[in-house]
Amino acid sequence: MNKRQKKTLIRIIIAALLLVVIAVAEPYIEGTGPAYQAVPWAKTVLFVLYLIPYLVIGYDILKKAVKGIIHGQVMDENFLMAVATIGAMALGDYRESVAVMLFYQIGELFQSVAVGKSRRNIAALMDIRPDSANLVTTEDGKETVTSVDPGDVAPGSLIEVVPGEKIPIDGVVERGSSSIDTSALTGESVPRDIAAGDEVISGSINQSGVIYVRTTKAFGESTVSRILELVENASSQKSRSENFISKFARYYTPIVCISALVVAFIPPIVNVITGKDAMLAAFVYRALTFLVISCPCALVISIPLSFFAGIGGASRAGVLVKGSNYLEVLSKADTVILDKTGTLTRGVFEVVSIHKDDIGEDELLKYAAYAEQHSTHPISRSIVNAYGRDIDTSLITDVHEISGRGVEATVSGRKILAGNDKLMDDNGIEYTECPDGGTIVHIAIDGKYAGHIHIADVIKDSSAEAIRELRKMGVSRTIMLTGDSQEVAEKVAQNLAIDDYRAQLLPQDKVDAVESVLNDNSRGRGKVAFVGDGINDAPVLTRADVGIAMGALGSDAAIEAADVVLMDDDPIGIVKAIGIGRKCMRIVYENIWFAIGVKVICLILSALGIANMWVAIFADVGVMVIAVLNAIRTLHISRAGRLVTGHLQNQ
C-alpha cells in the first residue's frame, strides 16, 4: 500500500471502531435498555456522536462533492454519496448513513489497491529500461570502461555488457559470446545464444559471458524505448466500450437524480391529493437508497481497468497492443490473412531434399557446394550451408555464373553444371522433373545428369498448430498471400490446411487482395486481421481492420505501421493476440451486464420500498468490488510462449 492508501485504511479502522462503540452505547443513550433513563437531548447527542465517524470517513467525499458543485461537475459518485448520506442523517438514520460512507470508502480502497496492483505489474515491464551503459573508449591503445547515461551513448559506440546486466541499446555483438534472456520482451523463457556478428536488442538480459556491442541506434530509438512509449500511450486509444461507458455516465447520473426526486416527492403528492398520509419521510428514504444504489462507479472503474490490465498483461506476454480499441477489434476477428514468407515460413532458403541418380547424396551435395562456393546468391549459400564442411577452393577452377541459368565450374578436373532446367536444356542434358514445389537445382557432371537438389522456404514448426488453433477459436477463414509461385503457394496452403491463398502478388496486389476481403466482410460483422513481418508489409498492415506485425522486434516499420506487434516470430503469437482480445472483451461484457443487471433489480426494489440502505451498500460497493476483481483477471496472461485456445477460453 502507498501512503495515501494506508491513511485511508487508518480512517476506515477508526470510523469502524467508533461506529461499533456508538451502536453498542445507543440503547443506553436513548434509554431503551432495561432500568436506564434516556440521556437529555438523546437524539442530538446521538447525532453529534455519529457525526464524528461520519466526518472521519467521509470528509474527503464531501469535499470533492463541494468542489464538483463549484466547478459545475455536479453529477458524479461523490455528489450522489453526499446527498444520500446527508439525507439519511437528516431523516435520523445515523447508523445507516455512517455505514454507507464507510463501506463506500472500503470499496474505494479496494479499487485503489487493485489498480495499484495492475500498475505495478505493468511497472515490472517498465523495468526493462536500463539505468546506465558501460561505454568503452580507447586512448593510446588502451580501453577504458565508463558508466554513463544510456541517452548519452551515440550510435556506433562500443559498450560492454557484463553477465546479469540489461543490454541498454540495440546493436551488433563485436566481441564475446553469451546467452541472453529475452523473456521480458517476448514472453519466451528459453535463452538465446549469441556470438560476434549477431544482433541484440535492448531490454534483453546478458546471462553468461561478457560481450561488447557496437550500438546501431540512439537510446531513444532503441527497441526498449519504443516498446515502453507504445505501452504508455496505449491508453489514449479508447475502445467503443470505454467511450460508451463515458457517455453512459454523463447521461445516467442526471437521469437517476431526477428519478430519485420523482420517488421522493411524487408519491407523497399523490397521497395528499387522494386524502392519504403523505409518508414523506418514507419516500425520501427510498429516494436516498435509490441514489446510493445508482452510483455508477462499478462500470466507470472496472471497464477502463479491464482494458488497462489487458494491455499490460499482453505486453508481459510479448504482445504489444497500441490501444484498447484494437483489443476490441481483435476479439471480433473472424478472417485472418497471413503473409507467407517470414510469417508462416522461416523466410530463408534451405535444402529440403536431394534426389540422385547414380551417385551418392553426399557426393552430389559436395559437387554442388563446390560449384556454388563463389556465388553470393541465397540459393547458392543454402547449398553451401547444407554441405556444412570446409571447402578446398584450390580444387575449383573456371567458375562462370550464367545469369538466369546457374553456375558452371570445374571441380577436381570434372565439369559441373548446377542450375535450373534452362541450363540443362542449353547443354542438351536430359533431366528429371521434380514434383515438389520450390526451387530445383539440377546437377550435371561431365555432361551427364546426376540428380537435383530441392530448395524451399521451410514452414515454421508451429505454423500448422497456429492455423488449427485459429480454427478452434472460431476464425472462419484463413487466407495466405505470397509473391511466390502458384505451385509453392498451393503446396504450403495444403500442408497447413489454409482455406484460401493468392500467389505471385506484388506489394500493391496484396493491398488489393486485402481490400477485396474487406469488401466481402463488410456485409457481415466480423473483422479482418492481417499478419505480416512488418517490414515490407506496411501498406497492408495499415489497411486491414487490425494489422499484426509478427517477429518485428526492433523493426521501426512494424511498430509504426501495425496496430499489434508480436515480439517474436512464432505464429502461435497470432492465437495469443486474438485470445487476449477475446478474454478482455468477455470480462468487459461480464462486468457491464453484471453491474447493470444488479443495479436495475435493486433500483426497482428500492423504488418499491423493499430494499433498504444495506441492500444499497451491496448494490454499490459489493458490485464494484466484484467487478474490479473480475477486471484484474485480464492481467493474468501466461508468459510461456504458447497459449492454447482451451486455456484462453477457460480463463
PyMOL commands that set and color helices and strands:
alter all, ss='L'
color gray80, all
select helices_A, chain A and resi 3-30+42-70+77-90+94-126+150-152+183-186+219-221+223-236+240-273+280-294+297-316+324-331+361-372+378-387+393-395+421-426+463-472+486-496+507-521+538-543+556-561+572-607+613-635+645-650
alter helices_A, ss='H'
color red, helices_A
select strands_A, chain A and resi 133-139+142-148+158-161+171-175+178-181+192-194+199-200+205-206+211-215+319-321+333-339+345-356+396-402+406-411+414-419+439-445+448-459+477-481+500-502+527-532+546-550+564-566
alter strands_A, ss='S'
color yellow, strands_A
deselect
rebuild
show_as cartoon
